[in-house]
């Protein structure tokens, strides 16, 4: 029987690894929460793709202080990240953890859940289903990408459904906004105390948006809805905290350019390799994770534009 990377690092291959375990350095995350609004902290991830150098610490996570403990928004890519996050949350909000809310089902947003499994884990119903469906495959992929950073990580999908609308935890009021576009189910949260928007991956800033599950028209419609809120600050899923509206505007501009570029390439008869080689405008080339994310977007999206550009045969 052939063991997957996940099985080896997760324990099934412990005997084969025994001689290496004690020599391997301990992988640790140094999380530095910053209070971006009253009682609301953010930990900014690196503006990169998953690597063994960054340990998958590429996502923004957040937590809000309430009277009954902190509400944590997303939990990172690994069990070890979740452990470091729980320590950081407890230090800043020592009344404990009230609940965890996952914004969507991509692994960098919920793979730390197992550390918080003693608390309510909430998400949109579709997110819960997608996390359960894809969790094992995501884990195998991340074990290959991150190696020992993933040791002991098991995907724990959110167990409780969060509906749209206003809700309160420990005297702190929030508004849940069920949307879509980055994935089939994207949850944004408005902190009503401070007017701060936790946008999940519906917003990126200075880091190229990812598109493996994207529906670009739906994504733009979601950006319209979020811009209409007039939030006092936006916490993107990746990139720095935004107080100017730049995150939503930049994300929209990138999606517009990406769609136009891939459609024009298909209509001009370019093939897949030629599309990969298209130049990026300077403002998008300078984003984190480029040109890798553009190349991944070509792989995800270009075939559908090629199909649409084919002449109709009646």
N, C-alpha and C positions, 0 to 999 in steps of 0.2 A: 504494500500500500504506500502511495506517495503522499507525504504530508505537505499541506500548504504552508506558506510562510507564516500565516496567522497561527496555525496549529503549532508550528515549531516555537515561535516566540511566545505564544500564549500558554505553553506548558506541555503540550503533547510530545514535544521534542526535547523535553528537559534533560533526559539522560544523555542525548547526543551533545547537548550544549553545556553539560556540567563543567567541563574543563575551562569554558570561556566565561561563565557567569561571574566568577569572583574577580576576574581580571578586567571586566568591562567597567568603565567609569559610570557613575550614577548620572542619569539624565535628569536635569532639574530645570524648571521654568522660574524665571525671575519676573513676577508680575508686579506692576506698579500702577495701581488704580489712581485715577485722577478724578477729583470731584468737579464735574462739569456744570452742575446745577445743584440747587439745594437738596441735599440728601440723595444725590444721584451720581454714581461713579461709573467711569468707563475705563477699561483696559484695552489699549490699542494694540492690534496685531501688526505683524510685519507685512509690508506690502509686496508679498512674494507668493509663489506657489509652494506646495508642500515639498520640503527637502529634509534630508537628515541633518542639515546644519540648523534649520530653524525649528525642527521638532513639530512642525504643523501649527506653530503659534502664529497663525496668519489671520485670525479672525478677531473682530472687536466683540467683547462681552461687556455686560453692564450689570449693575445691581442698584436697587433703590431701597433706602431705609424706610421701614414702616414701624408701627407700634408693636407689631408681633414678630418682627424679624425682617430680614432682607428678602426682596423679590429679585431673583437672578434671571437675567435675560441671556440665554444661550450659555453653553458650558465648554466649548472648545473641542479639540480634535482627539484627545486621548484621556485615558484615566488619570495619568500623572498631571495633565493640565487641569483636570477637574479637581484634583487634590490641592494643587497650588491655588486654584481659584477659591476653593472653600476656605482655605486658610486666610486668603486676602480679604474675603468678604467678612469673615468672623472678626478679623482685626479691626475693620472699619465700622462694622455694625454688630457689636458683640451680643445682641439679643438673639442671634442665631439666624437660621434660614426659614423663611415662611413658605416659599414656593419657588419653582423654576418654570420659566416660560420659554419654549423653543420657537423661534421665528419661522423656521422651515426645516426641511428634512436633510439638507446636505450635512455630511459627517462632521465638518469643522464646527457646526453649530450645536450638535447634540451628543457627540461621543464622550463628553465628560459626564453625562447624565448618571452613570452608575454610581458616582461618588455622592450624588444627591438623591439616591433611590429611596431614602427614608423620608423624603419630603414629597409633596404633590408635584408631579411633572406634567405640565399642561401645554397644549398646542391645539391648532385647528384640527378638526377631525380628519381631513385629507392628509395633513402632515403626519398625523399618527400612523395612518395606513401606509403612506409612502416610506416612512422611517422603518416600519416593520418589514415592508417588502424588500427594500434595498439595503438594509443595515448590514447583512452578512457579506454581500458583495463589496460594499464600501470598505468594510473592515479588512477583507482580504487585500484590497487595493492599497489601503494605507499601511498595512503591515509591510508590504513590498516597498512603498515609498519612504516610510519613516523608520523602519527597522526597530531597534530596541526601544525607541520612544513609545512604541505602541504596546510594549509588554503588559499583559494583564488587562488590556482594553477589550471590553465586550459592548456591543451596541445595546443600549437600553432605550427603546422608544418611549416618548411621553405616553403616560397612561390615562390622562384625563383630558377631556375636550373642553377647550375654551371657545365660547361663542363670541360673535361680534357684539360691540356695544360697550357701555360703561360698566365698570366693576370696581370694587374696592377691596383692598387687603390691608388690614391693620390701620385703618383710618386714612390710607393714601388712595386716591382715586386715579384710575387709568381709563383709557378708551382703547378697546381692541378693534383693529381695522383689518378685516379679512380681505385680502387682495390676491393678485396673481401676476405672473409675467416672468419673474426670475425663475420660479417654479410653478407648478400647478396650484400651490397654496402658499401664499406669503403673508405672514402676520406682521403688521406694523403696530406699535404701541405708542400712544400719546400719553405722557405723564401730565395729568391735568394740573398738578400743583405748580409745575414750572413751565408748562408749555413746550416741553422738550419731546421731540419725536425720535423714537427708537425705530429706525427704518428697516433693520435687517438688511438683506442683500438687494432690496429694491433701490438702494442708494450705495454708490461707491464714490470715493474721492481720491484722486491721484493714484489710483490702483485700477487696472483694467477690469471691467466687469466680466464675470464668468457666465457662460451661456449653455452648459450641457443640458439644462432642462428648460430653456427659455422659449417664451412666446413673445416676440418683440412688440407687436401691437398691444397685447395685453399689458406688457410692462410699461409702455408709454402711458396707457390709460391709468395705471396705478400711480405713476409719477404725477399725472394731472391731479388725481385725488389728493395726494400728499401735499402738493404745492398749495392747494386750496385751503389747507389747514392754517397756513401762516404761522408755522411753528417758530418759536423763539430760538431754537437750536436743533440741529439734526445730527443724530448719531448714525453714521453709515455702517453697513456691515463690514466694510474694509476701508481704511483710511482715517484721516484725522477728524476730530470733532469739528462740526461746521456751524458757524454762527451767521453766515452770510447768504445761505441758499445755494452755495456753489455745488454741493454734492448732488442734489437733484438735477440742477441745470447741466452739470458736466455729464452725469449718467445719461440724460436724455440726448445730449449732443453726440455722445459716443454711439449710442444705439442707432440714432438717425444715420450717422456716417457709416456704421457697419452694415446696416440694411441696404443703404444706397450703393455702397461699394460692392457688396456681394451680388445684388441684383444686376448692376451694370456689368459686372464681370461675366455673369452668366449670359446676359443678352448679347455681349460682344463675342461669345463663343470661347472664352478662356476655359482651360481645363483646370482641374483641381490643383496641380502643381503650380500653374501660372497664377492662380488666385493666391496661393500661399506666399508668392514672391511679391505681391503688390506692396508698394511703399505705404508706410503709415504717416499721416500728417504729424508735424513736430509735436503738437499739443497732446496727441495720443501716444506717440512713440515714447514720450517721456514718462508715461504712467508706469507704476510698478507692475511687474510680471509681464511686461511686453518684451519681445514680440510673441512670447509663448501663448498668451491668452488670445491674441488675434489668430494665431495658427490653430488653436483649439476650436475657436469659433468657426473657422473655415471648415474644419472637419465636422463640426456639429450641424452647421446650417447650410453650407454651400450646396449639398445635394438637392435640397428642396428648391433652391433657386434655379438650379440646372433643370430640374423637372418642369418648373413653371415656364422656363424659356424655350422648351421644346415646341416645335411647330405642331399645331393640332392636325390630326389626321381623321377626317370624317369618313 
